[in-house]
Amino acid sequence: MKSPRRFDLTHPALQKDALNNETKPPEDSISWRLWLAGQAIAQDALNTDYVQGIRQGNLDPNDYGQYTIQDCTYCAHAQDDYLTIEQRARNDSALDLASFAKARYDSYVKYTNEQLTAWHIKSPSALAPSPAAQTYIDFEHQIATTYPPIYGVLAMIPCDQLWPWLAEQLNDQIKSSGIYSFWIKENIGFTGAYRLDNFIDAWFAQYPEIYNWERALYVYQSCLTCELNFFKSACGQALSPMPTAPKQL
C-alpha cells in the first residue's frame, strides 16, 4: 500500500518544470537539514511493532486493516485543508505552490473514495479518528489556516521522505514472497520527496523573509512524530509526545 500522503507524480498539476526537480538535495540545504534533524524519530518509526511486523511478515492483518481505515479517516478529514492551502496560495499568486496543494487534495479524495468502497463504508462520517489520527488532523489544520502556505507543503515532506526510507531499510530483510512484500515494492523511491525538498529549498531562497528555521523544524518534526504515532497506534503502542512549539513562530 502506497501512502496517499505521497504524491501521484502523474498529476497534471505537477508537470511544470519548476515542480519536476527530482535530484537529491545537497546536505547543507534546508530540506536535508530538516530530514537529518529528524533521524531519531525516523528510527523510532522503523522500530515500531507495525513496521517490524511488516519486516517479519507477522503483522496482524487486523492491525494492518485498522491502520488502513485510520489512514482513510485522516484523509477524509484533512483533504479540505489542502483546498485551503491552494486557495491561500492562489490569493498570493503562488500558482506552483497551489499546484502542489491541488495534487495532494486530489490524491486524498481518490484514495478515500477507493478505500470506502473497498471496505463497504458508506460515508467518512462513520469513521471515528483515533487520538493519533485526530492529532495529525488538528495539527495540519493549524498549519493550513494560520501558517504561510509554503509550510503546508513543508508539512507534506515527512511522509514522502519517511515511507521510502522505511521501505529502503526493509528491502534487504524481507522475502519477495512475504505477505507484506508489496508494501516495500509500493514505497521504494524518493522521487516525490525530492520534488518537495527542492521546491521548498527554492521557495525559501526566493522568499527568505518567510523562512524561519525553528518554525520549519517544528512543523517538520511534528508531522514526522504524527507519522510515528500513526504506526504506534495501529498496534496499541504508547504514543510519543509531540514536539513543543517554539515560543515565537
C-alpha positions as CSV (number, residue, x, y, z in Angstrom):
1,M,0.0,0.0,0.0
2,K,1.5,3.3,-1.1
3,S,0.6,6.0,1.3
4,P,-2.0,8.5,-0.1
5,R,0.1,11.2,1.6
6,R,2.7,10.6,-1.1
7,F,2.4,12.3,-4.4
8,D,0.9,11.0,-7.6
9,L,3.7,12.2,-9.8
10,T,1.5,11.9,-12.9
11,H,-1.0,14.5,-11.7
12,P,-1.4,17.2,-14.4
13,A,-0.8,20.0,-11.8
14,L,2.7,18.7,-11.2
15,Q,4.0,18.7,-14.8
16,K,5.6,22.2,-14.8
17,D,9.3,22.4,-14.9
18,A,9.5,24.2,-11.6
19,L,7.9,21.2,-9.9
20,N,10.0,18.5,-11.5
21,N,13.4,18.7,-9.9
22,E,13.9,15.1,-8.7
23,T,17.6,15.3,-7.8
24,K,18.7,14.6,-4.2
25,P,19.1,17.9,-2.3
26,P,22.5,18.9,-1.1
27,E,23.2,18.0,2.5
28,D,23.5,21.7,3.5
29,S,20.1,22.5,2.1
30,I,17.1,23.4,4.4
31,S,15.2,20.3,3.4
32,W,18.0,17.9,4.0
33,R,19.0,19.5,7.3
34,L,15.4,19.0,8.4
35,W,15.5,15.3,7.4
36,L,18.8,14.8,9.2
37,A,17.4,16.5,12.3
38,G,14.5,14.0,12.3
39,Q,16.6,10.8,12.1
40,A,15.8,9.8,15.7
41,I,12.1,10.0,15.0
42,A,12.5,8.0,11.7
43,Q,14.5,5.4,13.6
44,D,11.7,5.1,16.2
45,A,9.2,4.6,13.3
46,L,11.4,1.8,11.9
47,N,11.4,0.1,15.3
48,T,7.6,0.2,15.8
49,D,5.7,-3.1,16.1
50,Y,3.9,-2.2,12.9
51,V,6.9,-1.7,10.7
52,Q,8.8,-4.6,12.2
53,G,5.7,-6.7,11.7
54,I,5.9,-5.9,8.0
55,R,9.6,-6.8,8.0
56,Q,9.0,-10.1,9.8
57,G,5.7,-10.9,7.9
58,N,3.8,-11.4,11.1
59,L,1.9,-8.1,11.4
60,D,-1.6,-9.0,12.5
61,P,-3.9,-8.4,9.5
62,N,-6.4,-6.7,11.8
63,D,-3.7,-4.1,12.7
64,Y,-2.9,-3.6,9.1
65,G,-6.6,-3.1,8.4
66,Q,-7.1,-0.8,11.3
67,Y,-4.2,1.3,10.1
68,T,-5.7,1.5,6.6
69,I,-9.1,2.6,7.9
70,Q,-7.5,5.3,10.1
71,D,-5.4,6.5,7.2
72,C,-8.7,6.8,5.3
73,T,-10.2,8.7,8.3
74,Y,-7.3,11.1,8.3
75,C,-7.5,11.8,4.6
76,A,-11.3,12.3,4.7
77,H,-10.9,14.9,7.5
78,A,-7.7,16.6,6.2
79,Q,-8.4,16.9,2.5
80,D,-10.2,20.2,2.8
81,D,-7.1,21.7,4.4
82,Y,-5.3,21.3,1.1
83,L,-8.1,23.3,-0.6
84,T,-7.5,26.0,2.0
85,I,-3.7,26.0,1.2
86,E,-4.5,26.0,-2.5
87,Q,-6.8,29.0,-2.2
88,R,-4.5,30.9,0.1
89,A,-1.6,30.3,-2.3
90,R,-3.7,31.4,-5.3
91,N,-4.6,34.6,-3.4
92,D,-0.9,35.2,-3.1
93,S,-0.4,34.4,-6.8
94,A,1.8,31.5,-5.8
95,L,0.5,29.2,-8.6
96,D,3.2,26.5,-8.3
97,L,2.5,26.2,-4.6
98,A,-1.2,25.9,-5.3
99,S,-0.5,23.1,-7.7
100,F,1.2,21.1,-5.0
101,A,-1.8,21.5,-2.7
102,K,-4.3,20.6,-5.5
103,A,-2.4,17.5,-6.3
104,R,-2.4,16.4,-2.7
105,Y,-6.1,17.2,-2.4
106,D,-7.0,15.1,-5.4
107,S,-4.8,12.2,-4.1
108,Y,-6.7,12.2,-0.8
109,V,-10.1,12.3,-2.4
110,K,-9.3,9.4,-4.8
111,Y,-7.7,7.3,-2.1
112,T,-10.6,7.9,0.4
113,N,-13.3,7.0,-2.1
114,E,-11.4,3.9,-3.1
115,Q,-11.0,2.7,0.4
116,L,-14.5,3.5,1.5
117,T,-15.7,1.4,-1.5
118,A,-13.3,-1.4,-0.8
119,W,-14.3,-1.6,2.9
120,H,-18.0,-1.2,2.2
121,I,-18.2,2.0,4.2
122,K,-21.0,4.4,3.2
123,S,-19.5,7.7,4.4
124,P,-16.4,9.1,6.2
125,S,-18.7,10.3,8.9
126,A,-19.0,6.6,10.0
127,L,-15.3,6.6,10.9
128,A,-14.0,7.9,14.2
129,P,-10.4,9.2,14.3
130,S,-8.1,7.6,16.8
131,P,-6.1,10.0,19.1
132,A,-3.1,9.7,16.7
133,A,-5.2,10.5,13.7
134,Q,-7.0,13.4,15.4
135,T,-3.7,14.9,16.4
136,Y,-2.5,14.8,12.8
137,I,-5.8,16.2,11.6
138,D,-5.7,19.1,14.1
139,F,-2.0,19.9,13.5
140,E,-2.3,20.1,9.7
141,H,-5.5,22.2,10.0
142,Q,-3.5,24.7,12.2
143,I,-0.8,24.8,9.5
144,A,-3.2,25.2,6.7
145,T,-5.1,28.1,8.3
146,T,-2.5,30.0,10.3
147,Y,1.0,29.4,8.8
148,P,2.3,30.9,5.5
149,P,1.1,28.4,2.8
150,I,4.6,27.2,2.0
151,Y,4.6,25.5,5.4
152,G,1.7,23.4,4.2
153,V,3.9,22.0,1.5
154,L,6.7,21.5,4.0
155,A,4.3,19.5,6.2
156,M,3.9,17.0,3.3
157,I,7.6,16.1,3.2
158,P,7.9,13.9,6.4
159,C,5.6,11.3,5.0
160,D,7.1,11.4,1.5
161,Q,10.5,11.1,3.0
162,L,9.8,8.6,5.7
163,W,7.9,5.9,3.8
164,P,10.5,5.3,1.1
165,W,13.3,5.4,3.8
166,L,11.5,2.7,5.7
167,A,11.0,0.6,2.6
168,E,14.7,1.0,1.8
169,Q,15.7,-0.1,5.3
170,L,13.5,-3.2,4.9
171,N,14.2,-4.0,1.3
172,D,17.1,-6.5,2.0
173,Q,15.4,-8.0,5.0
174,I,12.1,-9.2,3.6
175,K,11.4,-12.1,1.3
176,S,9.9,-11.3,-2.1
177,S,7.2,-13.9,-1.4
178,G,6.4,-12.4,2.0
179,I,2.9,-11.3,2.7
180,Y,3.8,-7.7,3.1
181,S,6.4,-7.6,0.3
182,F,4.0,-5.4,-1.7
183,W,4.4,-2.7,0.9
184,I,8.1,-2.5,0.1
185,K,7.6,-2.5,-3.6
186,E,5.0,0.2,-3.5
187,N,7.1,2.6,-1.4
188,I,10.6,2.3,-2.7
189,G,11.8,5.6,-4.3
190,F,12.4,9.1,-3.2
191,T,11.3,10.9,-6.3
192,G,8.2,12.6,-4.8
193,A,10.1,13.6,-1.6
194,Y,12.9,15.1,-3.6
195,R,10.4,17.2,-5.6
196,L,9.1,18.6,-2.4
197,D,12.5,19.1,-0.9
198,N,13.8,21.0,-3.9
199,F,10.6,23.1,-4.2
200,I,10.8,24.4,-0.6
201,D,14.5,25.0,-0.8
202,A,14.0,27.1,-3.9
203,W,11.0,28.9,-2.4
204,F,12.8,29.9,0.8
205,A,15.8,31.0,-1.3
206,Q,13.4,33.3,-3.2
207,Y,11.4,34.4,-0.2
208,P,13.9,34.4,2.7
209,E,11.6,36.6,4.8
210,I,9.2,33.7,5.1
211,Y,11.8,31.2,6.2
212,N,12.3,30.6,9.9
213,W,14.4,27.5,11.0
214,E,12.7,27.0,14.3
215,R,9.2,27.1,12.7
216,A,10.3,24.8,9.9
217,L,11.8,22.3,12.3
218,Y,8.7,22.4,14.5
219,V,6.4,21.7,11.6
220,Y,8.7,19.0,10.1
221,Q,9.3,17.2,13.4
222,S,5.6,17.4,14.4
223,C,4.4,15.8,11.2
224,L,7.2,13.2,11.5
225,T,6.0,12.4,15.0
226,C,2.5,12.1,13.7
227,E,3.7,9.5,11.2
228,L,5.4,7.7,14.0
229,N,2.3,7.7,16.2
230,F,0.1,6.5,13.4
231,F,2.3,3.4,13.2
232,K,2.3,3.0,17.0
233,S,-1.4,3.5,17.3
234,A,-2.1,0.6,14.9
235,C,-0.5,-1.9,17.3
236,G,-1.6,-0.3,20.5
237,Q,1.8,1.1,21.5
238,A,2.0,4.2,23.7
239,L,2.2,7.4,21.6
240,S,5.3,9.6,21.6
241,P,4.9,13.2,22.8
242,M,4.5,15.9,20.2
243,P,7.3,18.5,19.9
244,T,7.0,21.7,21.9
245,A,6.2,24.8,19.8
246,P,8.9,27.5,19.9
247,K,7.8,30.5,22.0
248,Q,7.9,32.7,18.9
249,L,6.8,31.4,15.5
